[in-house]
Amino acid sequence: MTDFIVIGGGIAGVSAGARLTELGTVTLLESEPALGYHASGRSAALYEASYGLPTTVALNIASGDYHREANGGYLSPRGLMVLGRKDQADSFAHDLKDLGLDALSLDEARAMVPILNPDTVGFAGYHEAAWDLDTDRMIQDFAKTIRARGGQVLTAHPVTAISRSNAGWTVTAGGTDFSGSVLVNAAGAWADPVAELAGIAPIGITPHRRSMARLPAPGGHDVSTWPMLLGSGETWYAKPDAGKWLVSPAEEDPTHAHDAWADDMVLAEGLARYEEMVTEPVTRLETSWAGLRSFSPDRALVLGPDPDTPSFIWVAGQGGYGFQTAPAASQLVADLVAGRTPVLDPDTIAALSPDRLRR
């Protein structure tokens, strides 16, 4: 018998599991052969505190010290540049304000990213306050905490049955029954199916596909110091990655929970939007993939006990913000379970609570 059974081995599950080890023993169950296999393994891996809804921003900011200091820190400098076409003045002005960017001249922007096309780039904004996140190390460090405190982290354990009794929960995974007092649903795109398996009403978590392509460094440039590039209105983005160049159409196409793959047409359209803003054409695609960004109906994260079954804890709806919110989101979950007063303000907590989706 364990105190907490956590379903899901992405950043949501391992971070919540690690925080909950302060309150009892944890058994984490992941269906895939490795942690962070789906959305967490396909992340853009950026920490930008002003990105997201107000509730997400609050979690981002509250996570900042952890990202900077825990285990030697997980951040390395990157920076963020937003680019607008000449017909995107309104959209760009909105981005500039929302993200707190400083406007750049085209010459200043091209000094940082020399492949920008002067014929199509009409606006550019930049700030330094965006960092690469060491996402793999973060997942592994949270998992180490669970193991170091007497818990289990079990991969290749797909959940096939869940039942509840007066004694708690029984979860069948990988052909083995696991018993626990509290069940934590951190199953990402599968959060609603897991809830239904447990006899809990779903809350409307919908996965959305986002595709990605890895390209050679454009024009043979050293891209290591280039910022992340974001098309105004988030119509595409590009980012250095281990000497290569990642480009995404930044699409959010509703789908179902599955092992996602890139849609060739969507990818081609996104690459075309990127190409019109640069002078180096896309001549070769090394590989492509897709991840699932899962959103609640109001697009805010869902964190805390189910209002009808308090021993069922939601850690869901990360929507692509999982890594940058994880330290504060997992701490909030642990505080709520422990009955402690969270650091976040009451309005933010209420806006993240599953209660709001049951009204």
SULDA-V57499 format. One record per backbone hydrogen bond with DSSP energy under -1.0 kcal/mol. NH is the residue of the N-H (numbers start at 1). CO is the residue of the C=O. Records with the same first field share a line. If there is no record, write none. Layout:
BEGIN
NH->CO + CO
END
This chain:
BEGIN
2->179
4->25
5->182
6->27
7->184
8->29
14->10
15->11
16->12
17->13
18->14
19->15
20->16
22->19
23->20
27->4
28->152
29->6
30->154
36->9
42->39
47->131
51->48
57->53
58->54
59->55
60->56
61->57
62->58
63->59
64->61
67->63
68->64
69->65
70->66
72->69
73->70
74->67
76->132
78->130
79->130
80->127
81->228
82->125
83->230
84->123
88->85
92->88
93->89
94->90
95->91
96->92
97->93
98->94
99->95
101->96
102->126
104->124
109->105
110->106
111->107
113->109
116->113
117->277
120->117
121->117
122->84
123->84
125->82
126->102
127->80
130->128
131->47
132->76
133->45
134->74
135->133
138->134
139->135
140->136
141->137
142->138
143->139
144->140
145->141
146->142
147->143
148->144
149->145
150->147
151->146
152->26
154->28
156->32
157->30
160->172
161->172
163->170
165->168
168->165
169->180
170->163
171->178
172->161
173->176
174->158
176->173
178->171
180->169
181->2
182->3
183->311
184->5
185->313
186->7 + 184
190->187
191->188
194->190
195->191
196->192
197->193
198->194
199->196
200->195
206->295
208->293
209->253
210->291
212->289
213->247
214->287
215->245
220->217
221->218
226->223
228->79
229->238
230->81
231->236
232->83
234->231
237->248
238->229
239->246
241->244
244->241
245->215
246->239
247->213
248->237
253->209
255->207
260->258
267->263
268->264
269->265
270->266
271->267
272->268
273->269
274->270
275->271
276->272
277->274
278->275
279->115
286->214
287->214
289->212
291->210
293->208
295->206
299->296
302->316
303->352
304->314
306->312
312->309
313->183
314->304
315->185
316->302
319->294
321->318
325->321
326->322
329->325
330->326
331->327
332->328
333->329
334->330
335->331
336->332
337->333
338->334
339->335
340->335
349->345
350->346
351->347
353->349
356->353
357->354
358->355
END
